[in-house]
Amino acid sequence: MQQTIPSLIARVKQVSPDKPQADIINGLMLAYCRIEARTPDFLKPHGRDQLNRFGQLVYSELASKGHE
């Protein structure tokens, strides 16, 4: 899912162009968590680290594209 961050952000921006950055990050983190929670590698403590990393990657992508 991490490779798809740019396309996920683009889709969110297409559907809701005025969505605040925090809502984009939180929404994508929630979706990521729901998907990854089904895999054994996502169990504690690794799951929290993976989720935090994903959130940082989403934020970085938004910031680098001027969506902040």
N, CA, C, O and CB atoms as a CASP TS submission, in Angstrom:
PFRMAT TS
TARGET T0000
AUTHOR 0000-0000-0000
METHOD Language model
MODEL 1
PARENT N/A
ATOM      1  N   MET     1       0.822  -1.195   0.000  1.00  0.00           N
ATOM      2  CA  MET     1       0.000   0.000   0.000  1.00  0.00           C
ATOM      3  C   MET     1       0.867   1.261   0.000  1.00  0.00           C
ATOM      4  O   MET     1       0.440   2.298  -0.507  1.00  0.00           O
ATOM      5  CB  MET     1      -0.936  -0.003   1.208  1.00  0.00           C
ATOM      6  N   GLN     2       2.061   1.190   0.553  1.00  0.00           N
ATOM      7  CA  GLN     2       2.912   2.374   0.635  1.00  0.00           C
ATOM      8  C   GLN     2       3.313   2.891  -0.741  1.00  0.00           C
ATOM      9  O   GLN     2       3.496   4.096  -0.915  1.00  0.00           O
ATOM     10  CB  GLN     2       4.153   2.067   1.446  1.00  0.00           C
ATOM     11  N   GLN     3       3.453   2.007  -1.714  1.00  0.00           N
ATOM     12  CA  GLN     3       3.825   2.424  -3.054  1.00  0.00           C
ATOM     13  C   GLN     3       2.703   3.213  -3.723  1.00  0.00           C
ATOM     14  O   GLN     3       2.939   3.960  -4.672  1.00  0.00           O
ATOM     15  CB  GLN     3       4.190   1.213  -3.897  1.00  0.00           C
ATOM     16  N   THR     4       1.506   3.043  -3.229  1.00  0.00           N
ATOM     17  CA  THR     4       0.343   3.665  -3.865  1.00  0.00           C
ATOM     18  C   THR     4      -0.045   5.005  -3.242  1.00  0.00           C
ATOM     19  O   THR     4      -1.069   5.584  -3.603  1.00  0.00           O
ATOM     20  CB  THR     4      -0.829   2.729  -3.796  1.00  0.00           C
ATOM     21  N   ILE     5       0.766   5.495  -2.314  1.00  0.00           N
ATOM     22  CA  ILE     5       0.429   6.744  -1.622  1.00  0.00           C
ATOM     23  C   ILE     5       0.152   7.890  -2.599  1.00  0.00           C
ATOM     24  O   ILE     5      -0.872   8.559  -2.458  1.00  0.00           O
ATOM     25  CB  ILE     5       1.560   7.139  -0.677  1.00  0.00           C
ATOM     26  N   PRO     6       1.019   8.142  -3.579  1.00  0.00           N
ATOM     27  CA  PRO     6       0.724   9.255  -4.493  1.00  0.00           C
ATOM     28  C   PRO     6      -0.621   9.111  -5.217  1.00  0.00           C
ATOM     29  O   PRO     6      -1.361  10.085  -5.353  1.00  0.00           O
ATOM     30  CB  PRO     6       1.831   9.374  -5.518  1.00  0.00           C
ATOM     31  N   SER     7      -0.931   7.905  -5.677  1.00  0.00           N
ATOM     32  CA  SER     7      -2.203   7.721  -6.380  1.00  0.00           C
ATOM     33  C   SER     7      -3.394   7.799  -5.426  1.00  0.00           C
ATOM     34  O   SER     7      -4.464   8.270  -5.811  1.00  0.00           O
ATOM     35  CB  SER     7      -2.212   6.379  -7.111  1.00  0.00           C
ATOM     36  N   LEU     8      -3.217   7.341  -4.185  1.00  0.00           N
ATOM     37  CA  LEU     8      -4.290   7.463  -3.196  1.00  0.00           C
ATOM     38  C   LEU     8      -4.591   8.935  -2.892  1.00  0.00           C
ATOM     39  O   LEU     8      -5.751   9.342  -2.826  1.00  0.00           O
ATOM     40  CB  LEU     8      -3.910   6.719  -1.900  1.00  0.00           C
ATOM     41  N   ILE     9      -3.542   9.714  -2.711  1.00  0.00           N
ATOM     42  CA  ILE     9      -3.722  11.142  -2.443  1.00  0.00           C
ATOM     43  C   ILE     9      -4.388  11.820  -3.640  1.00  0.00           C
ATOM     44  O   ILE     9      -5.294  12.637  -3.476  1.00  0.00           O
ATOM     45  CB  ILE     9      -2.362  11.817  -2.127  1.00  0.00           C
ATOM     46  N   ALA    10      -3.937  11.476  -4.830  1.00  0.00           N
ATOM     47  CA  ALA    10      -4.533  12.066  -6.032  1.00  0.00           C
ATOM     48  C   ALA    10      -6.018  11.746  -6.118  1.00  0.00           C
ATOM     49  O   ALA    10      -6.824  12.599  -6.487  1.00  0.00           O
ATOM     50  CB  ALA    10      -3.814  11.565  -7.291  1.00  0.00           C
ATOM     51  N   ARG    11      -6.373  10.525  -5.779  1.00  0.00           N
ATOM     52  CA  ARG    11      -7.797  10.133  -5.817  1.00  0.00           C
ATOM     53  C   ARG    11      -8.606  10.904  -4.789  1.00  0.00           C
ATOM     54  O   ARG    11      -9.701  11.379  -5.090  1.00  0.00           O
ATOM     55  CB  ARG    11      -7.952   8.622  -5.570  1.00  0.00           C
ATOM     56  N   VAL    12      -8.081  11.032  -3.579  1.00  0.00           N
ATOM     57  CA  VAL    12      -8.783  11.789  -2.539  1.00  0.00           C
ATOM     58  C   VAL    12      -8.964  13.234  -2.983  1.00  0.00           C
ATOM     59  O   VAL    12     -10.043  13.805  -2.824  1.00  0.00           O
ATOM     60  CB  VAL    12      -8.012  11.730  -1.196  1.00  0.00           C
ATOM     61  N   LYS    13      -7.902  13.832  -3.543  1.00  0.00           N
ATOM     62  CA  LYS    13      -7.974  15.217  -4.006  1.00  0.00           C
ATOM     63  C   LYS    13      -8.971  15.369  -5.148  1.00  0.00           C
ATOM     64  O   LYS    13      -9.619  16.409  -5.270  1.00  0.00           O
ATOM     65  CB  LYS    13      -6.595  15.700  -4.449  1.00  0.00           C
ATOM     66  N   GLN    14      -9.097  14.346  -5.982  1.00  0.00           N
ATOM     67  CA  GLN    14     -10.047  14.382  -7.086  1.00  0.00           C
ATOM     68  C   GLN    14     -11.480  14.360  -6.570  1.00  0.00           C
ATOM     69  O   GLN    14     -12.336  15.103  -7.051  1.00  0.00           O
ATOM     70  CB  GLN    14      -9.809  13.207  -8.035  1.00  0.00           C
ATOM     71  N   VAL    15     -11.731  13.507  -5.590  1.00  0.00           N
ATOM     72  CA  VAL    15     -13.071  13.352  -5.040  1.00  0.00           C
ATOM     73  C   VAL    15     -13.435  14.523  -4.118  1.00  0.00           C
ATOM     74  O   VAL    15     -14.561  15.020  -4.153  1.00  0.00           O
ATOM     75  CB  VAL    15     -13.177  12.028  -4.278  1.00  0.00           C
ATOM     76  N   SER    16     -12.473  14.957  -3.295  1.00  0.00           N
ATOM     77  CA  SER    16     -12.696  16.043  -2.327  1.00  0.00           C
ATOM     78  C   SER    16     -11.531  17.028  -2.382  1.00  0.00           C
ATOM     79  O   SER    16     -10.629  16.968  -1.546  1.00  0.00           O
ATOM     80  CB  SER    16     -12.863  15.478  -0.881  1.00  0.00           C
ATOM     81  N   PRO    17     -11.543  17.931  -3.360  1.00  0.00           N
ATOM     82  CA  PRO    17     -10.396  18.828  -3.534  1.00  0.00           C
ATOM     83  C   PRO    17     -10.117  19.756  -2.353  1.00  0.00           C
ATOM     84  O   PRO    17      -8.992  20.230  -2.196  1.00  0.00           O
ATOM     85  CB  PRO    17     -10.607  19.653  -4.745  1.00  0.00           C
ATOM     86  N   ASP    18     -11.113  20.017  -1.533  1.00  0.00           N
ATOM     87  CA  ASP    18     -10.930  20.929  -0.403  1.00  0.00           C
ATOM     88  C   ASP    18     -10.692  20.222   0.927  1.00  0.00           C
ATOM     89  O   ASP    18     -10.693  20.860   1.979  1.00  0.00           O
ATOM     90  CB  ASP    18     -12.128  21.814  -0.279  1.00  0.00           C
ATOM     91  N   LYS    19     -10.490  18.915   0.883  1.00  0.00           N
ATOM     92  CA  LYS    19     -10.290  18.146   2.125  1.00  0.00           C
ATOM     93  C   LYS    19      -8.995  18.601   2.794  1.00  0.00           C
ATOM     94  O   LYS    19      -7.947  18.643   2.150  1.00  0.00           O
ATOM     95  CB  LYS    19     -10.248  16.605   1.836  1.00  0.00           C
ATOM     96  N   PRO    20      -9.059  18.939   4.079  1.00  0.00           N
ATOM     97  CA  PRO    20      -7.853  19.362   4.805  1.00  0.00           C
ATOM     98  C   PRO    20      -6.808  18.246   4.882  1.00  0.00           C
ATOM     99  O   PRO    20      -7.141  17.061   4.875  1.00  0.00           O
ATOM    100  CB  PRO    20      -8.223  19.818   6.218  1.00  0.00           C
ATOM    101  N   GLN    21      -5.564  18.645   4.953  1.00  0.00           N
ATOM    102  CA  GLN    21      -4.448  17.700   5.009  1.00  0.00           C
ATOM    103  C   GLN    21      -4.621  16.692   6.140  1.00  0.00           C
ATOM    104  O   GLN    21      -4.409  15.495   5.943  1.00  0.00           O
ATOM    105  CB  GLN    21      -3.130  18.451   5.180  1.00  0.00           C
ATOM    106  N   ALA    22      -5.003  17.163   7.314  1.00  0.00           N
ATOM    107  CA  ALA    22      -5.155  16.261   8.464  1.00  0.00           C
ATOM    108  C   ALA    22      -6.203  15.191   8.182  1.00  0.00           C
ATOM    109  O   ALA    22      -6.029  14.041   8.585  1.00  0.00           O
ATOM    110  CB  ALA    22      -5.541  17.055   9.727  1.00  0.00           C
ATOM    111  N   ASP    23      -7.285  15.548   7.499  1.00  0.00           N
ATOM    112  CA  ASP    23      -8.318  14.567   7.173  1.00  0.00           C
ATOM    113  C   ASP    23      -7.810  13.536   6.167  1.00  0.00           C
ATOM    114  O   ASP    23      -8.165  12.359   6.247  1.00  0.00           O
ATOM    115  CB  ASP    23      -9.557  15.270   6.621  1.00  0.00           C
ATOM    116  N   ILE    24      -6.985  13.976   5.227  1.00  0.00           N
ATOM    117  CA  ILE    24      -6.410  13.043   4.257  1.00  0.00           C
ATOM    118  C   ILE    24      -5.498  12.053   4.968  1.00  0.00           C
ATOM    119  O   ILE    24      -5.592  10.844   4.754  1.00  0.00           O
ATOM    120  CB  ILE    24      -5.631  13.801   3.158  1.00  0.00           C
ATOM    121  N   ILE    25      -4.624  12.570   5.806  1.00  0.00           N
ATOM    122  CA  ILE    25      -3.687  11.696   6.529  1.00  0.00           C
ATOM    123  C   ILE    25      -4.449  10.727   7.424  1.00  0.00           C
ATOM    124  O   ILE    25      -4.189   9.524   7.399  1.00  0.00           O
ATOM    125  CB  ILE    25      -2.696  12.534   7.372  1.00  0.00           C
ATOM    126  N   ASN    26      -5.382  11.242   8.208  1.00  0.00           N
ATOM    127  CA  ASN    26      -6.136  10.375   9.119  1.00  0.00           C
ATOM    128  C   ASN    26      -6.959   9.330   8.370  1.00  0.00           C
ATOM    129  O   ASN    26      -7.021   8.173   8.786  1.00  0.00           O
ATOM    130  CB  ASN    26      -7.053  11.213   9.996  1.00  0.00           C
ATOM    131  N   GLY    27      -7.581   9.730   7.281  1.00  0.00           N
ATOM    132  CA  GLY    27      -8.392   8.794   6.510  1.00  0.00           C
ATOM    133  C   GLY    27      -7.555   7.688   5.884  1.00  0.00           C
ATOM    134  O   GLY    27      -7.940   6.519   5.909  1.00  0.00           O
ATOM    135  N   LEU    28      -6.401   8.063   5.319  1.00  0.00           N
ATOM    136  CA  LEU    28      -5.544   7.048   4.712  1.00  0.00           C
ATOM    137  C   LEU    28      -4.917   6.140   5.768  1.00  0.00           C
ATOM    138  O   LEU    28      -4.722   4.949   5.527  1.00  0.00           O
ATOM    139  CB  LEU    28      -4.452   7.711   3.878  1.00  0.00           C
ATOM    140  N   MET    29      -4.602   6.699   6.933  1.00  0.00           N
ATOM    141  CA  MET    29      -4.059   5.861   8.016  1.00  0.00           C
ATOM    142  C   MET    29      -5.111   4.869   8.505  1.00  0.00           C
ATOM    143  O   MET    29      -4.788   3.718   8.797  1.00  0.00           O
ATOM    144  CB  MET    29      -3.568   6.740   9.194  1.00  0.00           C
ATOM    145  N   LEU    30      -6.351   5.301   8.596  1.00  0.00           N
ATOM    146  CA  LEU    30      -7.424   4.402   9.008  1.00  0.00           C
ATOM    147  C   LEU    30      -7.590   3.271   7.995  1.00  0.00           C
ATOM    148  O   LEU    30      -7.717   2.106   8.372  1.00  0.00           O
ATOM    149  CB  LEU    30      -8.745   5.177   9.169  1.00  0.00           C
ATOM    150  N   ALA    31      -7.590   3.619   6.714  1.00  0.00           N
ATOM    151  CA  ALA    31      -7.712   2.591   5.670  1.00  0.00           C
ATOM    152  C   ALA    31      -6.527   1.628   5.723  1.00  0.00           C
ATOM    153  O   ALA    31      -6.700   0.415   5.614  1.00  0.00           O
ATOM    154  CB  ALA    31      -7.804   3.244   4.270  1.00  0.00           C
ATOM    155  N   TYR    32      -5.335   2.171   5.890  1.00  0.00           N
ATOM    156  CA  TYR    32      -4.124   1.347   5.980  1.00  0.00           C
ATOM    157  C   TYR    32      -4.230   0.383   7.164  1.00  0.00           C
ATOM    158  O   TYR    32      -3.929  -0.804   7.038  1.00  0.00           O
ATOM    159  CB  TYR    32      -2.861   2.241   6.120  1.00  0.00           C
ATOM    160  N   CYS    33      -4.650   0.895   8.285  1.00  0.00           N
ATOM    161  CA  CYS    33      -4.766   0.079   9.495  1.00  0.00           C
ATOM    162  C   CYS    33      -5.771  -1.052   9.295  1.00  0.00           C
ATOM    163  O   CYS    33      -5.518  -2.188   9.697  1.00  0.00           O
ATOM    164  CB  CYS    33      -5.181   0.949  10.692  1.00  0.00           C
ATOM    165  N   ARG    34      -6.892  -0.749   8.685  1.00  0.00           N
ATOM    166  CA  ARG    34      -7.911  -1.777   8.450  1.00  0.00           C
ATOM    167  C   ARG    34      -7.398  -2.884   7.534  1.00  0.00           C
ATOM    168  O   ARG    34      -7.701  -4.059   7.740  1.00  0.00           O
ATOM    169  CB  ARG    34      -9.162  -1.148   7.846  1.00  0.00           C
ATOM    170  N   ILE    35      -6.627  -2.505   6.532  1.00  0.00           N
ATOM    171  CA  ILE    35      -6.093  -3.498   5.599  1.00  0.00           C
ATOM    172  C   ILE    35      -4.979  -4.308   6.252  1.00  0.00           C
ATOM    173  O   ILE    35      -4.986  -5.537   6.191  1.00  0.00           O
ATOM    174  CB  ILE    35      -5.573  -2.814   4.323  1.00  0.00           C
ATOM    175  N   GLU    36      -4.032  -3.628   6.870  1.00  0.00           N
ATOM    176  CA  GLU    36      -2.867  -4.302   7.443  1.00  0.00           C
ATOM    177  C   GLU    36      -3.203  -5.107   8.695  1.00  0.00           C
ATOM    178  O   GLU    36      -2.484  -6.050   9.026  1.00  0.00           O
ATOM    179  CB  GLU    36      -1.801  -3.286   7.770  1.00  0.00           C
ATOM    180  N   ALA    37      -4.259  -4.762   9.383  1.00  0.00           N
ATOM    181  CA  ALA    37      -4.631  -5.489  10.604  1.00  0.00           C
ATOM    182  C   ALA    37      -4.938  -6.953  10.310  1.00  0.00           C
ATOM    183  O   ALA    37      -4.952  -7.780  11.221  1.00  0.00           O
ATOM    184  CB  ALA    37      -5.842  -4.829  11.269  1.00  0.00           C
ATOM    185  N   ARG    38      -5.176  -7.266   9.079  1.00  0.00           N
ATOM    186  CA  ARG    38      -5.465  -8.652   8.691  1.00  0.00           C
ATOM    187  C   ARG    38      -4.209  -9.506   8.526  1.00  0.00           C
ATOM    188  O   ARG    38      -4.299 -10.724   8.371  1.00  0.00           O
ATOM    189  CB  ARG    38      -6.249  -8.667   7.402  1.00  0.00           C
ATOM    190  N   THR    39      -3.035  -8.864   8.559  1.00  0.00           N
ATOM    191  CA  THR    39      -1.792  -9.605   8.359  1.00  0.00           C
ATOM    192  C   THR    39      -1.081  -9.834   9.690  1.00  0.00           C
ATOM    193  O   THR    39      -1.126  -8.974  10.569  1.00  0.00           O
ATOM    194  CB  THR    39      -0.870  -8.855   7.385  1.00  0.00           C
ATOM    195  N   PRO    40      -0.425 -10.980   9.846  1.00  0.00           N
ATOM    196  CA  PRO    40       0.250 -11.288  11.113  1.00  0.00           C
ATOM    197  C   PRO    40       1.378 -10.312  11.455  1.00  0.00           C
ATOM    198  O   PRO    40       1.655 -10.085  12.633  1.00  0.00           O
ATOM    199  CB  PRO    40       0.806 -12.689  11.060  1.00  0.00           C
ATOM    200  N   ASP    41       2.030  -9.734  10.447  1.00  0.00           N
ATOM    201  CA  ASP    41       3.142  -8.811  10.702  1.00  0.00           C
ATOM    202  C   ASP    41       2.696  -7.499  11.335  1.00  0.00           C
ATOM    203  O   ASP    41       3.524  -6.736  11.832  1.00  0.00           O
ATOM    204  CB  ASP    41       3.869  -8.519   9.414  1.00  0.00           C
ATOM    205  N   PHE    42       1.411  -7.235  11.320  1.00  0.00           N
ATOM    206  CA  PHE    42       0.912  -5.963  11.811  1.00  0.00           C
ATOM    207  C   PHE    42       0.626  -5.979  13.319  1.00  0.00           C
ATOM    208  O   PHE    42       0.166  -4.984  13.879  1.00  0.00           O
ATOM    209  CB  PHE    42      -0.339  -5.590  11.059  1.00  0.00           C
ATOM    210  N   LEU    43       0.894  -7.086  13.951  1.00  0.00           N
ATOM    211  CA  LEU    43       0.641  -7.187  15.383  1.00  0.00           C
ATOM    212  C   LEU    43       1.613  -6.315  16.164  1.00  0.00           C
ATOM    213  O   LEU    43       2.673  -5.951  15.655  1.00  0.00           O
ATOM    214  CB  LEU    43       0.745  -8.643  15.845  1.00  0.00           C
ATOM    215  N   LYS    44       1.251  -5.977  17.408  1.00  0.00           N
ATOM    216  CA  LYS    44       2.119  -5.155  18.260  1.00  0.00           C
ATOM    217  C   LYS    44       3.458  -5.820  18.427  1.00  0.00           C
ATOM    218  O   LYS    44       3.509  -7.050  18.443  1.00  0.00           O
ATOM    219  CB  LYS    44       1.477  -4.909  19.631  1.00  0.00           C
ATOM    220  N   PRO    45       4.526  -5.107  18.552  1.00  0.00           N
ATOM    221  CA  PRO    45       4.695  -3.655  18.468  1.00  0.00           C
ATOM    222  C   PRO    45       4.922  -3.173  17.046  1.00  0.00           C
ATOM    223  O   PRO    45       4.990  -1.967  16.810  1.00  0.00           O
ATOM    224  CB  PRO    45       5.849  -3.220  19.333  1.00  0.00           C
ATOM    225  N   HIS    46       5.039  -4.086  16.098  1.00  0.00           N
ATOM    226  CA  HIS    46       5.374  -3.693  14.729  1.00  0.00           C
ATOM    227  C   HIS    46       4.259  -2.906  14.049  1.00  0.00           C
ATOM    228  O   HIS    46       4.533  -2.025  13.234  1.00  0.00           O
ATOM    229  CB  HIS    46       5.695  -4.917  13.910  1.00  0.00           C
ATOM    230  N   GLY    47       3.034  -3.208  14.365  1.00  0.00           N
ATOM    231  CA  GLY    47       1.910  -2.527  13.731  1.00  0.00           C
ATOM    232  C   GLY    47       1.921  -1.035  13.976  1.00  0.00           C
ATOM    233  O   GLY    47       1.679  -0.251  13.058  1.00  0.00           O
ATOM    234  N   ARG    48       2.192  -0.643  15.181  1.00  0.00           N
ATOM    235  CA  ARG    48       2.229   0.788  15.501  1.00  0.00           C
ATOM    236  C   ARG    48       3.340   1.484  14.721  1.00  0.00           C
ATOM    237  O   ARG    48       3.147   2.579  14.193  1.00  0.00           O
ATOM    238  CB  ARG    48       2.428   0.999  17.015  1.00  0.00           C
ATOM    239  N   ASP    49       4.498   0.844  14.655  1.00  0.00           N
ATOM    240  CA  ASP    49       5.618   1.414  13.901  1.00  0.00           C
ATOM    241  C   ASP    49       5.282   1.531  12.420  1.00  0.00           C
ATOM    242  O   ASP    49       5.596   2.542  11.790  1.00  0.00           O
ATOM    243  CB  ASP    49       6.874   0.560  14.085  1.00  0.00           C
ATOM    244  N   GLN    50       4.653   0.512  11.865  1.00  0.00           N
ATOM    245  CA  GLN    50       4.274   0.530  10.455  1.00  0.00           C
ATOM    246  C   GLN    50       3.239   1.621  10.184  1.00  0.00           C
ATOM    247  O   GLN    50       3.317   2.327   9.178  1.00  0.00           O
ATOM    248  CB  GLN    50       3.726  -0.840  10.032  1.00  0.00           C
ATOM    249  N   LEU    51       2.283   1.748  11.079  1.00  0.00           N
ATOM    250  CA  LEU    51       1.252   2.770  10.921  1.00  0.00           C
ATOM    251  C   LEU    51       1.858   4.171  11.004  1.00  0.00           C
ATOM    252  O   LEU    51       1.518   5.046  10.208  1.00  0.00           O
ATOM    253  CB  LEU    51       0.161   2.599  11.989  1.00  0.00           C
ATOM    254  N   ASN    52       2.746   4.377  11.959  1.00  0.00           N
ATOM    255  CA  ASN    52       3.412   5.679  12.080  1.00  0.00           C
ATOM    256  C   ASN    52       4.229   5.989  10.841  1.00  0.00           C
ATOM    257  O   ASN    52       4.212   7.120  10.355  1.00  0.00           O
ATOM    258  CB  ASN    52       4.310   5.712  13.318  1.00  0.00           C
ATOM    259  N   ARG    53       4.935   5.013  10.328  1.00  0.00           N
ATOM    260  CA  ARG    53       5.738   5.210   9.114  1.00  0.00           C
ATOM    261  C   ARG    53       4.840   5.557   7.929  1.00  0.00           C
ATOM    262  O   ARG    53       5.157   6.451   7.144  1.00  0.00           O
ATOM    263  CB  ARG    53       6.570   3.943   8.800  1.00  0.00           C
ATOM    264  N   PHE    54       3.738   4.859   7.805  1.00  0.00           N
ATOM    265  CA  PHE    54       2.809   5.149   6.714  1.00  0.00           C
ATOM    266  C   PHE    54       2.298   6.585   6.822  1.00  0.00           C
ATOM    267  O   PHE    54       2.253   7.303   5.823  1.00  0.00           O
ATOM    268  CB  PHE    54       1.627   4.153   6.727  1.00  0.00           C
ATOM    269  N   GLY    55       1.910   7.008   8.031  1.00  0.00           N
ATOM    270  CA  GLY    55       1.447   8.382   8.232  1.00  0.00           C
ATOM    271  C   GLY    55       2.511   9.401   7.863  1.00  0.00           C
ATOM    272  O   GLY    55       2.204  10.437   7.272  1.00  0.00           O
ATOM    273  N   GLN    56       3.746   9.118   8.204  1.00  0.00           N
ATOM    274  CA  GLN    56       4.849  10.018   7.856  1.00  0.00           C
ATOM    275  C   GLN    56       5.050  10.084   6.343  1.00  0.00           C
ATOM    276  O   GLN    56       5.322  11.151   5.794  1.00  0.00           O
ATOM    277  CB  GLN    56       6.147   9.563   8.538  1.00  0.00           C
ATOM    278  N   LEU    57       4.916   8.948   5.679  1.00  0.00           N
ATOM    279  CA  LEU    57       5.061   8.927   4.229  1.00  0.00           C
ATOM    280  C   LEU    57       3.937   9.705   3.546  1.00  0.00           C
ATOM    281  O   LEU    57       4.180  10.419   2.572  1.00  0.00           O
ATOM    282  CB  LEU    57       5.085   7.487   3.722  1.00  0.00           C
ATOM    283  N   VAL    58       2.723   9.571   4.046  1.00  0.00           N
ATOM    284  CA  VAL    58       1.594  10.334   3.500  1.00  0.00           C
ATOM    285  C   VAL    58       1.840  11.826   3.701  1.00  0.00           C
ATOM    286  O   VAL    58       1.670  12.618   2.774  1.00  0.00           O
ATOM    287  CB  VAL    58       0.256   9.906   4.171  1.00  0.00           C
ATOM    288  N   TYR    59       2.238  12.205   4.909  1.00  0.00           N
ATOM    289  CA  TYR    59       2.520  13.618   5.179  1.00  0.00           C
ATOM    290  C   TYR    59       3.632  14.140   4.277  1.00  0.00           C
ATOM    291  O   TYR    59       3.515  15.229   3.715  1.00  0.00           O
ATOM    292  CB  TYR    59       2.904  13.814   6.650  1.00  0.00           C
ATOM    293  N   SER    60       4.704  13.373   4.135  1.00  0.00           N
ATOM    294  CA  SER    60       5.827  13.787   3.290  1.00  0.00           C
ATOM    295  C   SER    60       5.391  13.982   1.845  1.00  0.00           C
ATOM    296  O   SER    60       5.799  14.939   1.187  1.00  0.00           O
ATOM    297  CB  SER    60       6.953  12.757   3.358  1.00  0.00           C
ATOM    298  N   GLU    61       4.571  13.079   1.365  1.00  0.00           N
ATOM    299  CA  GLU    61       4.083  13.195  -0.018  1.00  0.00           C
ATOM    300  C   GLU    61       3.218  14.450  -0.173  1.00  0.00           C
ATOM    301  O   GLU    61       3.358  15.185  -1.151  1.00  0.00           O
ATOM    302  CB  GLU    61       3.271  11.928  -0.421  1.00  0.00           C
ATOM    303  N   LEU    62       2.340  14.692   0.777  1.00  0.00           N
ATOM    304  CA  LEU    62       1.515  15.908   0.730  1.00  0.00           C
ATOM    305  C   LEU    62       2.368  17.153   0.784  1.00  0.00           C
ATOM    306  O   LEU    62       2.149  18.089   0.015  1.00  0.00           O
ATOM    307  CB  LEU    62       0.514  15.923   1.878  1.00  0.00           C
ATOM    308  N   ALA    63       3.325  17.179   1.667  1.00  0.00           N
ATOM    309  CA  ALA    63       4.196  18.351   1.843  1.00  0.00           C
ATOM    310  C   ALA    63       5.042  18.586   0.594  1.00  0.00           C
ATOM    311  O   ALA    63       5.239  19.731   0.187  1.00  0.00           O
ATOM    312  CB  ALA    63       5.110  18.170   3.076  1.00  0.00           C
ATOM    313  N   SER    64       5.537  17.524  -0.010  1.00  0.00           N
ATOM    314  CA  SER    64       6.405  17.686  -1.176  1.00  0.00           C
ATOM    315  C   SER    64       5.630  18.138  -2.399  1.00  0.00           C
ATOM    316  O   SER    64       6.207  18.725  -3.314  1.00  0.00           O
ATOM    317  CB  SER    64       7.125  16.388  -1.479  1.00  0.00           C
ATOM    318  N   LYS    65       4.343  17.876  -2.427  1.00  0.00           N
ATOM    319  CA  LYS    65       3.512  18.279  -3.566  1.00  0.00           C
ATOM    320  C   LYS    65       2.765  19.582  -3.309  1.00  0.00           C
ATOM    321  O   LYS    65       1.922  19.992  -4.106  1.00  0.00           O
ATOM    322  CB  LYS    65       2.520  17.184  -3.896  1.00  0.00           C
ATOM    323  N   GLY    66       3.082  20.232  -2.183  1.00  0.00           N
ATOM    324  CA  GLY    66       2.463  21.524  -1.884  1.00  0.00           C
ATOM    325  C   GLY    66       1.016  21.439  -1.442  1.00  0.00           C
ATOM    326  O   GLY    66       0.264  22.402  -1.598  1.00  0.00           O
ATOM    327  N   HIS    67       0.611  20.297  -0.889  1.00  0.00           N
ATOM    328  CA  HIS    67      -0.771  20.138  -0.417  1.00  0.00           C
ATOM    329  C   HIS    67      -0.922  20.450   1.058  1.00  0.00           C
ATOM    330  O   HIS    67      -1.981  20.205   1.637  1.00  0.00           O
ATOM    331  CB  HIS    67      -1.251  18.731  -0.681  1.00  0.00           C
ATOM    332  N   GLU    68       0.115  20.987   1.675  1.00  0.00           N
ATOM    333  CA  GLU    68      -0.008  21.240   3.106  1.00  0.00           C
ATOM    334  C   GLU    68      -0.628  22.562   3.382  1.00  0.00           C
ATOM    335  O   GLU    68      -0.804  22.931   4.543  1.00  0.00           O
ATOM    336  CB  GLU    68       1.318  21.167   3.774  1.00  0.00           C
TER
END
